[in-house]
Amino acid sequence: MDCQCQPYQCHWRGSIHLIIGPMFSGKTTELFRLTKRHTLAGKKVVVVKYARDNRYDATMACTHDLNKMEAVSAVLLGDVFHDIEKYDVIGIDEGQFFEDVVLQSEIFSEIGQQRKNGYYCSFERDYLQKPFQNITMLFSLAERIDKLSAVCQACGHSASFTHRKSQSAKRELIGGEEIYQAVCRVCLFQHQNDQNEAENESLTRGCSSPVPELSPVKRMLSLENFDSETASLQCKKRANA
């Protein structure tokens, strides 16, 4: 269907722009760059940061290089979006942490109609490489999706994945380079294999030493395998007796 808008209306139409990538890929840096352009153009800009992310600053959005920008802290986007009419540009940092983004997705889809620009930077996947459903839902609403890459901290190649060095199974675990590292696909698989071997070795030793914390699914499967092997050995002993 042909656009019936006047040329000037199309020119000033807003948009939704997603910025995704692994740790240390420059997502927040890109968010700052894009929103600052609008500030220089005289637009009213607000950046929203996740309130529980206070790694570098409790009230300001911050990059890993410690560049900072004024921000509004919130746990739910709805706490900020009720004032959306005040702003021309909305920037969301660490978007994967906002649980109500699905409920607010209709507001995002209306941003363009209101001639507002929305910038949303986020992880695409969690540490298990499972997609954040609230983020993938926004893919169909965005005019533009930029997928950034980092440098693999293991081999130096381009990195599109995030490896969690901690054994915690929490999906929301906020941290920096002490917990996470950017890795390529090959190094990601190597880390996963190393972790599986360490878990199997601990089980083989009969859990005589501390065992790294496993996810609920891995723990269940490991216990089932261990119990079945123990039962098999006991049956053989009874048969030979």
CORNOR-V313378 format. One record per backbone hydrogen bond with DSSP energy under -1.0 kcal/mol. NH is the residue of the N-H (numbers start at 1). CO is the residue of the C=O. If there is no record, write none. Layout:
BEGIN
((NH,CO) (NH,CO))
END
This chain:
BEGIN
((10,6) (11,7) (12,8) (14,112) (17,118) (18,144) (19,120) (20,146) (21,122) (25,22) (30,26) (31,27) (32,28) (33,29) (34,30) (35,31) (36,32) (37,33) (38,34) (39,35) (40,36) (41,37) (42,39) (43,38) (46,89) (48,91) (49,72) (51,74) (53,50) (54,52) (61,69) (63,67) (66,63) (69,61) (72,47) (74,49) (79,76) (80,77) (81,77) (83,80) (84,81) (86,83) (87,84) (88,44) (89,44) (90,117) (91,46) (92,119) (93,48) (95,121) (97,94) (98,95) (101,98) (104,100) (108,104) (109,105) (110,106) (114,110) (115,112) (116,111) (117,88) (118,15) (119,90) (120,17) (121,92) (122,19) (126,130) (129,126) (132,124) (136,132) (137,133) (138,135) (141,138) (142,138) (143,16) (144,16) (146,18) (148,20) (150,159) (152,157) (153,182) (156,152) (159,150) (161,183) (163,181) (165,179) (173,171) (179,176) (180,176) (181,163) (183,161) (188,184) (189,185) (190,186) (191,187) (192,188) (193,189) (194,190) (195,191) (196,192) (197,193) (198,194) (199,195) (200,196) (201,197) (202,198) (203,199) (204,200) (205,201) (206,203) (207,202) (219,215) (220,216) (221,217) (222,218) (223,219) (224,220) (225,221) (226,222) (227,223) (228,224) (229,225) (230,226) (231,227) (232,228) (233,229) (234,230) (235,231) (236,232) (237,233) (238,234) (239,235) (240,236) (241,237))
END
